[in-house]
Amino acid sequence: MKIYKSTCPLDCYDTCGLLVYTDSGRVVKIEGDPDHPLTRGFLCPKGYRHLQRMYSSQRLTTPLWKKNGRWIPIDWNQAYDLMAEKLTAIKEKYGSTAVLLYTGGGSNGILNNLDARFANALGGVTTPGGSICWGSGYAAQEEDFGMLQIHDWPDVLNSKLIVLWGRDPDTTNLHLVPFIKEAREKGARLMVINPLKIKMAETADLHLAPRPGTDGALALAMANVILAEGMNNYAILQKSSNYRNFCQLAEKFTPDRGEEITGIPAEKIRQAARMYGSLKPASIFFGYGLQRYANGGKTVRYIDSLAALAGNIGVPGGGVNYAHQFWLEFFNDIKGTHLAERRRSLATPILADEILNAADPPIKAVIVTRSNPVNQLPNTRKVKQAFDAVDFTVVVDMFMTDTAEMADLVLPCTYFLEEENLITSSWNYYLGYCPRVVEPPGQCKPDAVIFTELAGRMGLPGFDFKTPRQWLEWVLQPAREKYGITIEQLSQGAVRHPEAPRVAWENLQFKTRDGKFQFCSEEYRGLKEPPTEEYPLQLITAHHRRYIHSQFHNLDTGQCRMPVFINPREAEKRGLKDGEPAVIKTPRGELQVEVSASRRVPEGVALMYQGRWLKLGGGVNQLTPDFVPDKGPGTPFYDCRCEIIKS
């Protein structure tokens, strides 16, 4: 038996260190690497399911071409010839931006970005702008700080107060939990701000449950109290812009007005503000749900401003932790941006409309990698219309997903233990390595090989290397020359970014145009889709701890109707009983569900977990709205009113 150190490629906060055991050319066990400085030897439920996914009988192992509505197995030469013929013809007639590259984080890895290099070498294509995940908050922190930085996870041990603002670490960030527990053992207090009663809310010193989409008003009301009671920190003034305008905005948001908007009693808002204003340093950990509304970008900006007002920026134990950007210039540019002659961007949250209405040129081909947009984009009905309207769609995947079902050509890719790669994270500062520990099944190929071979078949420039190891050595060259980081070193365990800060913005030298922190004074706006008489509930479509987006759902057999969680009082109002079938509807559509009465969901709210495949009875994005929010553009999934009725 052999043991390898590896890294989980899933698109989550943790990027776990793994120990992979192989015997007779097969992976027989995966467990956490106890030597990893952050993940420390245990995995989340998804990590323990890698083997089940890797050896699933549902794996695609040969290229598939859809002809007359039927899937026909073909070999790679045929697949490459078909792609080359179609893409060349489209480029010659319409230009290269008639091709849309839709790529996601379904399997992270530096070499997987060779899809973008291929697209740039083709001449430059159309890509989605903004983000399906974090776009509004990302744009907000760029406005406030000039770039995104986070504190090292162990820095939370310096906090006197920890604020989980929309973050549910027991579900999505399990390896942060031991650090929070250790900080609490040292005396740190815990505040949870979440409409749902998450696990950590049960033992928190304070739980605030604002109405969905009103977190910005809560932040302004807390700032109002801090200003009124003189708890603001003046040290930030010389290092900031727009301070007075922010204060004038916050003065309008008394605790009484905060109660009116958020539903949180005014006295509880005062209690939260006094905790945050007096227990310093205080750290804030963002979740992504709070920025999935029409006002999501400004919400994050108000919270950033609250942190600066209280003096919790640039200090150990403080911070507003969303994501970081330190890997952006760490490697050679594998995406080959210099190869593109032109490029075009379409807005992610309304991508279906953008595809349907694109002109000069129209979208004629779509290449999908590492993602499942038919499942994950909002307003599924319209997304399917958009994919139906495209002449040629190629999907690179391991399984016949909802998106792959709509393709003309499906190419089978490898799993992360069947390929060599480097893994980075936007939520911690560690670089991990994935060795190729077993051979892939059938004709499966790594993304890197697929796009390198296709580029060679089409005679495209910029593909001087042929093997994944050659690409890796070239990608890592700047880090090797500057810091001495090598693949051999990484094979022994994760390496921390040598220049990443332990404390974000410790010198208060920001990357904004004037070098100062930017307080936000933009006027507060509410939801685009507030509850109405016809649709009185607000729908939250959160993440489930067993799945990551649409991944792993197909491994569960015998799935019943999707559950919708509502407060028992809301169920009683509608004559709904726990466990009985019902219909949930929004202005976009409706879905068959099963009622689950739960006191962890407040009145006025419905909770459904996102990701289950349409053909498995899921498809929550048949319900969600498609419009452009205030910043990013992000994707405002949660700005969604709904009603639940008897089936």
C-alpha positions in Angstrom: 0.0 0.0 0.0 1.2 3.5 -0.9 0.2 6.8 0.9 0.2 10.1 -0.9 -0.4 13.6 0.4 -3.0 15.4 -1.7 -5.4 18.4 -1.6 -9.2 18.5 -1.9 -10.2 20.4 -5.0 -13.8 21.3 -4.0 -14.8 24.9 -4.1 -15.2 25.6 -0.4 -13.5 27.5 2.4 -11.3 24.7 3.7 -9.2 23.1 0.8 -8.4 20.1 3.1 -5.1 18.3 3.2 -5.6 14.6 2.4 -3.9 11.3 2.9 -4.7 9.0 0.0 -4.1 5.3 0.3 -3.7 3.2 -2.9 -3.3 -0.6 -3.4 -3.0 -2.5 -6.7 -3.7 0.6 -8.7 -6.9 1.6 -6.8 -7.6 4.2 -4.2 -8.8 2.3 -1.1 -9.0 5.0 1.5 -9.0 8.8 1.9 -8.6 10.6 5.2 -7.6 14.0 6.5 -3.9 14.9 6.7 -3.1 15.6 10.4 -0.1 17.7 9.4 -2.1 20.3 7.5 -1.9 23.5 9.5 -5.6 24.4 9.1 -7.6 21.2 8.4 -5.7 19.1 10.9 -6.7 15.5 10.0 -10.4 15.4 9.6 -12.7 15.9 6.6 -16.2 17.2 6.0 -19.0 14.8 4.8 -18.2 15.6 1.2 -14.5 14.8 1.7 -15.4 11.4 3.0 -17.5 10.8 -0.1 -14.7 11.3 -2.7 -14.2 7.5 -3.1 -17.9 7.0 -3.7 -17.9 9.7 -6.3 -14.6 8.6 -8.0 -15.7 4.9 -8.4 -19.4 5.6 -9.2 -20.9 3.5 -11.9 -22.4 6.7 -13.3 -18.9 8.0 -14.4 -18.7 8.9 -18.1 -15.7 7.1 -19.6 -15.9 7.8 -23.3 -16.7 10.9 -25.5 -20.4 11.0 -26.4 -22.0 12.7 -29.4 -25.7 13.4 -29.6 -27.0 12.4 -33.0 -30.7 12.5 -33.8 -31.4 12.7 -30.1 -29.4 9.7 -29.1 -25.9 9.5 -27.5 -23.3 7.7 -29.6 -19.9 6.8 -28.1 -17.0 8.1 -30.2 -13.2 8.2 -29.8 -11.1 11.3 -29.0 -10.0 11.8 -32.6 -13.6 12.1 -33.7 -14.4 14.4 -30.8 -11.5 16.7 -31.5 -12.4 16.8 -35.2 -16.0 17.6 -34.5 -15.0 20.5 -32.1 -12.4 21.8 -34.5 -14.8 21.8 -37.4 -17.6 23.4 -35.6 -15.5 26.1 -33.8 -13.5 27.0 -36.9 -16.7 27.4 -39.0 -18.3 29.6 -36.3 -15.2 31.7 -35.9 -14.9 32.2 -39.7 -18.5 33.2 -40.1 -19.2 35.2 -36.9 -15.9 35.8 -35.1 -14.5 34.1 -32.1 -16.7 35.9 -29.6 -19.7 33.9 -31.0 -18.3 31.2 -28.7 -19.2 31.4 -25.0 -16.8 29.8 -22.4 -18.7 29.0 -19.2 -16.4 27.7 -16.6 -16.7 27.4 -12.8 -15.1 26.1 -9.7 -16.5 22.6 -9.7 -13.0 21.2 -9.6 -10.3 23.7 -8.6 -6.8 23.4 -10.0 -4.4 25.7 -11.7 -4.1 23.5 -14.8 -7.9 23.5 -15.3 -7.5 27.1 -16.5 -6.1 25.9 -19.8 -9.7 26.1 -21.0 -9.3 29.9 -20.8 -6.0 29.7 -22.6 -7.6 27.7 -25.4 -10.4 30.3 -25.6 -7.9 33.2 -25.8 -5.8 31.3 -28.4 -8.9 30.9 -30.4 -9.0 34.6 -30.7 -10.8 35.6 -27.5 -14.4 34.5 -26.7 -17.4 35.7 -24.7 -17.3 34.9 -21.0 -19.8 35.6 -18.1 -19.0 38.7 -16.1 -19.6 38.9 -12.4 -20.2 35.8 -10.4 -22.8 33.2 -9.6 -21.4 33.0 -6.1 -19.8 36.0 -4.5 -19.9 38.8 -7.1 -21.7 41.6 -5.1 -19.6 41.3 -2.0 -16.4 40.9 -4.0 -17.0 44.2 -5.9 -18.0 45.8 -2.6 -14.7 45.0 -0.8 -12.7 46.1 -3.8 -14.4 49.5 -3.5 -13.7 49.7 0.2 -10.2 48.4 0.4 -8.9 48.3 -3.2 -8.4 44.6 -3.0 -9.5 41.7 -0.9 -7.5 40.4 2.1 -8.4 38.1 5.1 -6.8 37.4 8.4 -5.1 34.0 9.0 -7.6 31.7 10.6 -5.6 31.3 13.8 -5.8 35.1 14.3 -9.3 34.5 15.6 -7.6 33.4 18.8 -6.8 37.1 19.4 -10.5 38.1 19.1 -12.6 39.1 22.1 -15.7 38.9 19.9 -16.4 36.7 16.9 -19.3 37.7 14.6 -20.6 35.0 12.2 -22.5 37.3 9.8 -24.3 34.9 7.5 -21.5 32.3 7.9 -22.5 28.8 9.0 -19.2 27.1 9.6 -20.7 23.8 10.8 -22.2 23.5 7.3 -19.7 25.2 4.9 -16.5 25.8 6.8 -16.1 22.9 9.2 -12.4 23.4 9.9 -12.9 26.9 11.2 -15.0 25.5 14.0 -12.1 24.2 16.2 -10.5 27.7 16.0 -13.7 29.3 17.1 -14.1 26.8 20.0 -10.5 27.5 21.1 -11.1 31.2 21.0 -14.2 30.8 23.1 -12.3 28.7 25.6 -10.0 31.7 25.9 -12.9 34.0 26.7 -14.1 35.2 23.3 -17.8 36.0 22.9 -19.8 34.8 19.9 -22.5 36.7 18.0 -24.4 35.0 15.2 -26.3 37.1 12.7 -28.5 34.8 10.5 -32.2 34.5 9.7 -31.8 30.8 10.5 -31.1 29.3 13.8 -27.8 27.6 12.8 -26.0 25.2 15.1 -23.7 27.9 16.5 -26.6 30.1 17.3 -27.7 27.6 19.9 -24.6 28.4 22.1 -23.9 32.0 21.0 -23.9 34.9 23.4 -26.3 36.7 21.0 -28.3 35.6 18.0 -29.8 38.2 15.7 -32.2 37.0 13.1 -32.8 39.9 10.6 -35.4 39.6 7.9 -33.7 38.2 4.8 -31.9 41.0 2.9 -32.0 43.6 5.7 -28.5 43.0 7.0 -27.4 46.4 5.6 -30.0 48.2 7.7 -28.8 46.3 10.7 -25.2 47.4 10.2 -26.3 51.0 9.8 -28.4 50.8 13.0 -25.5 49.3 14.9 -23.3 52.1 13.6 -25.9 54.6 14.8 -25.6 53.3 18.4 -21.8 53.2 18.2 -21.7 56.9 17.1 -24.4 58.0 19.6 -22.6 56.4 22.5 -19.1 57.5 21.5 -17.7 54.0 20.8 -16.3 54.9 17.4 -12.5 54.8 16.8 -11.0 58.0 15.5 -7.6 56.4 14.5 -9.1 55.4 11.1 -10.0 59.0 10.2 -6.6 59.9 8.6 -6.6 56.6 6.7 -10.1 56.9 5.3 -12.4 58.8 2.9 -16.1 59.7 3.2 -16.3 59.2 6.9 -18.6 62.1 7.6 -21.0 61.1 4.9 -21.2 57.6 6.3 -21.9 59.1 9.8 -24.7 61.2 8.3 -26.2 58.1 6.7 -26.0 56.1 10.0 -27.6 58.9 12.0 -30.8 58.3 10.0 -30.9 54.6 11.1 -31.9 54.7 14.7 -32.5 51.4 16.5 -36.2 52.0 16.1 -35.9 52.4 12.3 -33.6 49.3 12.4 -36.3 47.4 14.1 -38.9 48.5 11.6 -36.8 47.2 8.7 -35.1 44.1 10.1 -37.7 42.9 12.6 -35.0 42.8 15.4 -36.1 44.6 18.6 -34.4 48.0 19.0 -33.0 47.0 22.4 -31.4 43.9 20.9 -29.8 46.1 18.2 -28.4 48.3 20.9 -27.1 45.2 22.7 -25.3 44.0 19.5 -23.9 47.4 18.9 -22.5 47.7 22.4 -21.0 44.3 22.2 -19.3 45.0 18.9 -18.3 48.5 19.9 -16.8 47.6 23.3 -15.4 44.0 22.9 -12.4 44.8 20.9 -10.8 43.4 18.8 -13.8 41.9 17.1 -13.6 39.7 13.9 -16.4 39.4 11.4 -16.7 36.3 9.1 -19.0 36.8 6.2 -21.2 34.2 4.6 -22.2 34.7 0.9 -26.0 34.5 1.5 -26.2 38.0 2.9 -25.0 39.5 -0.5 -27.4 37.4 -2.6 -30.0 40.2 -2.8 -30.6 43.3 -4.9 -28.8 45.3 -2.3 -26.1 42.8 -1.5 -23.1 44.9 -2.5 -24.1 47.8 -0.4 -24.8 45.4 2.5 -21.2 44.3 2.5 -20.0 47.9 2.2 -22.1 49.0 5.3 -20.6 46.1 7.3 -17.1 47.0 6.2 -17.8 50.6 7.3 -19.2 49.4 10.6 -15.9 47.5 11.2 -13.8 50.5 10.4 -16.0 52.8 12.5 -15.4 50.6 15.5 -11.6 50.3 14.9 -11.6 46.6 13.9 -9.6 47.0 10.7 -5.9 46.4 10.6 -5.7 44.9 14.1 -5.0 41.4 15.3 -8.2 39.7 16.2 -10.2 42.0 14.0 -11.1 42.1 10.3 -14.0 41.6 7.9 -13.2 38.2 6.3 -14.7 37.6 2.9 -12.0 36.3 0.5 -8.5 37.3 -0.7 -6.7 37.8 -4.0 -3.1 37.0 -3.2 -2.7 34.2 -5.8 -3.6 36.5 -8.8 0.0 37.3 -9.7 1.8 34.4 -7.9 2.1 32.2 -11.0 2.8 32.6 -14.7 -0.4 33.5 -16.7 -1.8 30.1 -17.6 -4.9 31.7 -19.1 -2.8 33.4 -21.8 -4.7 36.7 -21.7 -2.2 38.1 -24.2 -3.3 35.7 -26.9 -6.8 37.1 -27.2 -7.5 39.6 -30.0 -10.9 40.5 -28.7 -13.2 39.6 -25.8 -16.8 40.1 -24.7 -18.5 39.8 -21.4 -22.2 39.0 -20.6 -23.7 39.5 -17.1 -23.9 36.3 -15.1 -27.2 36.9 -13.2 -29.1 37.4 -16.5 -26.9 35.2 -18.7 -29.9 33.4 -20.2 -31.3 36.7 -21.5 -27.8 37.8 -22.6 -27.4 34.6 -24.7 -30.8 34.9 -26.2 -30.4 38.6 -27.1 -26.7 38.7 -28.0 -26.0 40.2 -31.4 -22.9 41.2 -33.4 -22.2 38.3 -33.0 -24.9 36.0 -31.6 -23.8 33.2 -29.3 -23.5 30.1 -31.6 -21.4 27.8 -29.4 -21.0 27.2 -25.7 -18.1 25.3 -24.0 -18.9 24.3 -20.4 -16.2 23.1 -18.0 -16.2 22.5 -14.2 -19.8 23.7 -13.9 -23.5 22.9 -14.3 -25.1 26.1 -15.3 -28.5 24.6 -16.3 -28.8 23.6 -12.7 -27.0 26.5 -11.0 -28.0 29.7 -12.9 -31.3 31.4 -11.8 -34.5 31.0 -13.7 -33.9 27.5 -15.1 -36.7 27.7 -17.7 -35.1 30.6 -19.4 -31.6 29.0 -19.1 -32.9 25.9 -20.9 -34.3 28.2 -23.6 -31.0 29.8 -24.1 -29.1 26.5 -24.3 -31.7 25.2 -26.8 -31.0 28.3 -29.0 -27.3 27.6 -29.3 -26.1 25.7 -32.4 -23.3 23.7 -30.7 -22.7 22.9 -27.0 -19.7 21.0 -25.5 -19.6 19.9 -21.9 -16.6 18.5 -20.1 -17.7 16.5 -17.1 -17.6 13.3 -15.1 -21.3 12.7 -15.1 -24.4 13.3 -17.3 -25.5 16.4 -15.4 -28.5 18.6 -16.2 -26.2 20.7 -18.4 -24.6 17.7 -20.1 -28.0 16.4 -21.0 -28.5 19.5 -23.2 -25.1 19.2 -24.9 -24.2 18.0 -28.4 -20.8 16.7 -27.3 -19.8 15.5 -23.8 -16.1 14.9 -23.0 -15.3 12.7 -20.0 -12.7 14.2 -17.6 -10.6 12.7 -14.8 -11.2 13.0 -11.1 -8.6 14.9 -9.1 -6.7 11.8 -8.0 -6.3 10.8 -11.6 -4.4 14.0 -12.6 -1.6 16.2 -11.4 -2.5 19.7 -10.3 -2.0 22.6 -7.9 -4.8 23.8 -5.7 -5.2 27.3 -4.3 -7.9 28.8 -2.1 -9.5 32.3 -1.9 -10.3 31.7 1.8 -6.9 30.7 3.2 -3.3 31.3 2.2 -2.2 27.7 1.5 -1.1 26.2 -1.8 -1.7 22.5 -2.1 -0.6 19.8 -4.5 -2.5 16.9 -6.2 -0.4 14.0 -7.4 -1.7 11.6 -10.0 -2.0 8.5 -7.8 -4.0 6.1 -10.1 -4.8 5.8 -13.8 -8.2 7.1 -15.0 -11.0 4.8 -16.1 -11.7 4.3 -19.8 -10.9 7.2 -22.0 -11.1 9.9 -19.3 -8.6 12.7 -19.7 -7.6 15.7 -17.6 -8.9 19.1 -18.7 -5.3 20.2 -19.2 -4.7 17.4 -21.7 -8.1 17.9 -23.5 -7.5 21.6 -24.2 -3.8 21.1 -25.0 -4.6 18.3 -27.5 -7.5 20.3 -29.0 -5.3 23.4 -29.4 -2.7 21.2 -31.2 -5.3 19.7 -33.5 -6.5 23.3 -34.4 -2.9 24.7 -34.7 -3.6 27.4 -32.1 -0.7 29.4 -30.7 0.5 29.5 -27.1 0.5 25.8 -26.3 4.2 25.1 -26.3 4.0 22.5 -23.5 2.4 19.1 -24.0 2.2 17.4 -20.6 0.6 18.5 -17.3 4.0 18.3 -15.6 5.5 20.7 -18.1 2.6 23.1 -17.6 3.0 22.8 -13.8 6.7 23.5 -13.9 6.1 26.6 -16.1 3.2 27.9 -14.0 5.2 27.6 -10.8 8.3 29.1 -12.2 7.9 32.6 -10.6 7.3 31.1 -7.1 10.2 28.7 -7.6 12.6 31.5 -8.6 11.4 34.0 -6.0 10.6 31.8 -3.0 12.1 28.4 -3.8 8.7 26.6 -3.9 8.9 23.4 -5.9 6.5 20.6 -6.7 8.8 18.3 -4.7 8.3 20.5 -1.7 4.5 20.7 -2.2 4.3 16.9 -2.4 5.3 16.9 1.2 2.5 19.2 2.3 0.8 22.5 1.7 2.9 25.7 1.6 1.7 29.1 2.9 1.9 32.1 0.6 5.1 33.8 1.7 3.8 37.3 1.4 0.2 36.9 2.6 -0.5 38.9 5.8 -1.3 37.4 9.2 -3.5 40.5 9.8 -5.2 42.1 6.9 -4.4 45.8 6.3 -2.2 46.0 9.4 -0.3 49.0 8.1 -3.6 50.7 7.0 -2.1 51.1 3.5 -5.1 50.4 1.3 -5.1 49.6 -2.4 -7.7 52.2 -3.3 -7.0 55.1 -5.7 -6.3 57.5 -2.8 -4.7 54.8 -0.6 -7.5 55.2 2.0 -10.4 53.1 3.3 -13.6 54.1 1.6 -16.6 54.5 3.9 -19.9 53.8 2.2 -22.6 56.5 2.1 -24.7 55.1 -0.7 -28.4 55.3 0.2 -30.0 52.2 1.6 -32.3 50.2 -0.7 -34.5 47.2 0.2 -35.4 44.1 -1.7 -36.4 44.0 -5.4 -38.8 41.2 -4.5 -40.3 41.9 -1.1 -43.0 39.6 0.2 -46.5 40.3 -1.2 -50.0 39.1 -0.5 -49.7 36.6 -3.3 -46.2 35.6 -2.3 -45.8 36.3 1.5 -42.7 34.2 2.2 -39.0 35.0 1.5 -37.2 32.0 -0.1 -33.6 31.2 1.0 -31.9 28.6 -1.1 -28.9 27.7 1.1 -26.1 25.1 0.8 -26.3 21.6 2.4 -23.4 20.2 4.3 -23.5 16.9 2.3 -23.3 18.5 -1.1 -21.4 21.4 -2.8 -23.7 23.1 -5.3 -24.9 20.3 -7.6 -22.0 17.9 -6.9 -22.6 14.6 -5.0 -26.4 14.7 -5.4 -26.5 12.0 -8.0 -24.8 9.6 -5.6 -27.9 9.4 -3.4 -30.5 6.9 -4.7 -34.1 6.8 -3.9 -34.4 10.6 -3.3 -37.9 11.7 -2.3 -39.5 15.1 -2.9 -37.3 18.0 -2.1 -38.1 19.3 1.4 -39.1 22.9 2.1 -38.5 24.0 5.6 -40.9 26.5 7.2 -41.8 27.5 10.7 -44.6 25.4 12.3 -46.8 28.5 12.6 -46.5 29.1 8.8 -47.4 25.5 8.2 -50.4 25.7 10.4 -51.6 28.9 8.7 -51.7 27.0 5.4 -53.1 23.7 6.8 -49.9 22.0 5.9 -48.7 19.0 7.9 -45.1 17.9 8.4 -44.1 15.3 5.8 -47.0 15.9 3.4 -46.6 16.9 -0.3 -47.0 20.5 -1.3 -46.2 23.0 -4.1 -43.9 25.9 -3.7 -44.4 28.7 -6.3 -42.7 32.0 -7.2 -43.2 34.3 -10.2 -40.9 32.1 -12.2 -42.5 28.7 -11.7 -43.4 26.0 -9.2 -41.9 22.8 -7.7 -43.3 19.8 -6.0 -41.9 19.6 -2.5 -42.4 18.0 0.9 -43.2 20.1 3.9 -40.8 20.0 6.8 -41.8 22.1 9.8 -38.8 23.5 11.6 -38.4 26.0 14.4 -34.9 26.9 13.2 -36.6 28.7 10.3 -38.3 32.0 11.4 -41.8 33.0 10.4 -42.0 34.7 7.0 -39.2 32.5 5.6 -39.0 29.3 3.5 -35.7 27.4 3.3 -34.7 25.0 0.5 -31.3 23.5 -0.2 -29.9 24.2 -3.6 -28.2 21.8 -6.0 -30.4 18.7 -6.5 -30.6 17.8 -10.2 -33.7 18.5 -12.2 -34.0 14.9 -13.3 -33.8 13.8 -9.6 -36.8 15.9 -8.7 -34.8 19.0 -7.8 -34.1 22.2 -9.6 -34.6 25.0 -7.0 -33.4 27.5 -9.6 -36.7 27.0 -11.4 -37.9 29.4 -8.7 -35.1 32.0 -8.4 -35.0 35.4 -10.1 -32.7 36.7 -12.8 -31.8 40.3 -12.5 -28.7 42.4 -12.0 -28.2 43.6 -8.4 -26.4 46.7 -7.2 -22.8 45.5 -7.6 -20.6 42.8 -9.1 -22.7 41.8 -10.7 -23.6 39.1 -8.2 -26.5 36.8 -8.5 -29.4 37.6 -6.2 -30.8 34.1 -5.6 -32.3 35.0 -2.2 -34.2 38.1 -3.3 -37.1 35.7 -4.0 -40.7 35.8 -2.7 -42.7 32.6 -2.7 -45.8 30.8 -1.4 -46.4 27.2 -0.4 -49.8 25.5 -1.0 -51.2 22.1 -0.7 -50.3 19.7 -3.5 
